[in-house]
Amino acid sequence: MSNKIPEHIDDKLFTVKYKCDEETHLKPNQEDCKVCKDRPCTYCCPANVYSWDEEQNKTLVGFENCLECGACRIVCPAKTLDWKYPKAGCGVSFKFG
């Protein structure tokens, strides 16, 4: 048995290289988000980019952590998430090995 403590998502994301854009490439339709019952984007994203804010009654987007996997646009029931790759030179860079 290992005594190693499981890593938190932020610790894992710290190892991924990003060049962050100034503007988000992820734009949920907030009107659709308000009526979405399950809000699957808040739990399917491996980088925890989306969260629901009850006070503001909207989906918050931490696009700086996006791994560009596209899971959020696939699970969006309304299919209205405006998802694009970040502009050239920005976004995530994966290392192999």
Contact map, one row per residue, 1 for C-alpha under 8 A:
1110000000000000000000000000000000000000000000000000000000000000000000000000000000000000000000000
1111000000000000000000000000000000000000000000000000000000000000000000000000000000000000000000000
1111100000000000000000000000000000000000000000000000000000000000000000000000000000000000000000000
0111110000000000000000000000000000000000000000000000000000000000000000000000000000000000000000000
0011111000000000000000000000000000000000000000000000000000000000000000000000000000000000000000000
0001111100000000000000000000000000000000000000000000000000000000000000000000000000000000000000000
0000111110110000000000000000000000000000000000000000000000000000000000000000000000000000000000000
0000011111110000000000000000000000000000000000000000000000000000000000000000000000000000000000000
0000001111111000000000000000000000000000000000100000000000000000000000000000000000000000000000000
0000000111111100000000000000000000000000000000000000000000000000000000000000000000000000000000000
0000001111111110000000000000000000000000000000000000000000000000000000000000000000000000000000000
0000001111111111000000000000000000000000000000000000000000000000000000000000000000000000000000000
0000000011111111000000000000000000000000000000100000000000000000100000000000000000000000000000000
0000000001111111100000000000000000000000000000000000000000000000000000000000000000000000000000000
0000000000111111100000000000000000000000000000000000000000000000000000000000000000000000000000000
0000000000011111110000000000000000000000000000000000000000000000000000000000000000000000000111100
0000000000000111111000000000000000000000000000000000000000000000000000000000000000000000000111000
0000000000000001111100000000000000000000000000000000000000000001000000000000000000000000011110000
0000000000000000111110000000000000000000000000000000000000000000000000000000000000000000111100000
0000000000000000011111000000000000000000000000000000000000000001000000000000000000000000011000000
0000000000000000001111110000000000000000000000000000000000000001000000000000000000000110011000000
0000000000000000000111110000000000000000000000000000000000000000000000000000000000000000000000000
0000000000000000000011111000000000000000000000000000000000000000000000000000000000000000000000000
0000000000000000000011111110000000000000000000000000000000000011000000000000000000000100000000000
0000000000000000000000111110000000000000000000000000000000000010000000000000000001111100000000000
0000000000000000000000011111000000000000000000000000000000001010000000000000000011110000000000000
0000000000000000000000011111100000000000000000000000000000001000000000000000000011100000000000000
0000000000000000000000000111110010000000000000000000000000100000000000000000000111000000000000000
0000000000000000000000000011111110000000000000000000000000000000000000000000000111000000000000000
0000000000000000000000000001111111000000000000000000000001100000000000000000000000000000000000000
0000000000000000000000000000111111100000000000000000000000000000000000000000000000000000000000000
0000000000000000000000000000111111110000000000000000000000000000000000000000010100000000000000000
0000000000000000000000000001111111110010000000000000000001100000000000000000000000000000000000000
0000000000000000000000000000011111110000000000000000000011000000000000000000000000000000000000000
0000000000000000000000000000001111111000000000000000000000000000000000000000000000000000000000000
0000000000000000000000000000000111111110000000000000000000000000000000000000110000000000000000000
0000000000000000000000000000000000111110000000000000000000000000000000000000000000000000000000000
0000000000000000000000000000000000011111000000000000000000000000000000000000000000000000000000000
0000000000000000000000000000000010011111111000000000000000000000000000000001000000000000000000000
0000000000000000000000000000000000000111111100000000000000000000000000010011000000000000000000000
0000000000000000000000000000000000000011111110000100000000000000000000111011000000000000000000000
0000000000000000000000000000000000000011111110011111000000000000000000000000000000000000000000000
0000000000000000000000000000000000000011111111010100000000000000000000000000000000000000000000000
0000000000000000000000000000000000000001111111010000000000000000000000110010000000000000000000000
0000000000000000000000000000000000000000111111111100000000000000000000110000000000000000000000000
0000000000000000000000000000000000000000001111111000000000000000001000000000000000000000000000000
0000000010001000000000000000000000000000000011111000000000000000111000000000000000000000000000000
0000000000000000000000000000000000000000011111111110000000000100100000000000000000000000000000000
0000000000000000000000000000000000000000010011111110000000001111110000000000000000000000000000000
0000000000000000000000000000000000000000111010011111000000111100000000000000000000000000000000000
0000000000000000000000000000000000000000010000011111100000111000000000000000000000000000000000000
0000000000000000000000000000000000000000010000000111110011110000000000000000000000000000000000000
0000000000000000000000000000000000000000000000000011111111110000000000000000000000000000000000000
0000000000000000000000000000000000000000000000000001111111000000000000000000000000000000000000000
0000000000000000000000000000000000000000000000000000111110000000000000000000000000000000000000000
0000000000000000000000000000000000000000000000000000111111000000000000000000000000000000000000000
0000000000000000000000000000000001000000000000000001111111100000000000000000000000000000000000000
0000000000000000000000000000010011000000000000000001110111110000000000000000000000000000000000000
0000000000000000000000000001010010000000000000000111100011111000000000000000000000000000000000000
0000000000000000000000000000000000000000000000000111100001111100000000000000000000000000000000000
0000000000000000000000000110000000000000000000001110000000111110000000000000000000000000000000000
0000000000000000000000000000000000000000000000011100000000011111110000000000000000000000000000000
0000000000000000000000011100000000000000000000001000000000001111110000000000000000000000000000000
0000000000000000010110010000000000000000000000001000000000000111110000000000000000000000000000000
0000000000001000000000000000000000000000000000111000000000000111111000000000000000000000000000000
0000000000000000000000000000000000000000000000101000000000000111111110000000000000000000001100000
0000000000000000000000000000000000000000000001100000000000000000111110000000000000000000001100000
0000000000000000000000000000000000000000000000000000000000000000011111000000000000001000001100000
0000000000000000000000000000000000000000000000000000000000000000011111100000000000000000000000000
0000000000000000000000000000000000000000000000000000000000000000000111111100000000100000000000000
0000000000000000000000000000000000000000100110000000000000000000000011111110000000000000000000000
0000000000000000000000000000000000000001100110000000000000000000000001111111000010000000000000000
0000000000000000000000000000000000000000100000000000000000000000000001111111001111100000000000000
0000000000000000000000000000000000000000000000000000000000000000000001111111001000000000000000000
0000000000000000000000000000000000000001100100000000000000000000000000111111101000000000000000000
0000000000000000000000000000000000000011100000000000000000000000000000011111111110000000000000000
0000000000000000000000000000000000010000000000000000000000000000000000000011111000000000000000000
0000000000000000000000000000000100010000000000000000000000000000000000000001111110000000000000000
0000000000000000000000000000000000000000000000000000000000000000000000001111111110000000000000000
0000000000000000000000000001100100000000000000000000000000000000000000001001011111000000000000000
0000000000000000000000000111100000000000000000000000000000000000000000011001011111100000000000000
0000000000000000000000001111100000000000000000000000000000000000000000001000000111110000000000000
0000000000000000000000001110000000000000000000000000000000000000000001001000000011111000000000000
0000000000000000000000001100000000000000000000000000000000000000000000000000000001111100000000000
0000000000000000000000001000000000000000000000000000000000000000000100000000000000111110001000000
0000000000000000000010011000000000000000000000000000000000000000000000000000000000011111111000000
0000000000000000000010000000000000000000000000000000000000000000000000000000000000001111111000000
0000000000000000000000000000000000000000000000000000000000000000000000000000000000000111110000000
0000000000000000001000000000000000000000000000000000000000000000000000000000000000000111111000000
0000000000000000011110000000000000000000000000000000000000000000000000000000000000000111111100000
0000000000000000011110000000000000000000000000000000000000000000011100000000000000001110111110000
0000000000000001111000000000000000000000000000000000000000000000011100000000000000000000011111000
0000000000000001110000000000000000000000000000000000000000000000000000000000000000000000001111100
0000000000000001100000000000000000000000000000000000000000000000000000000000000000000000000111110
0000000000000001000000000000000000000000000000000000000000000000000000000000000000000000000011111
0000000000000000000000000000000000000000000000000000000000000000000000000000000000000000000001111
0000000000000000000000000000000000000000000000000000000000000000000000000000000000000000000000111
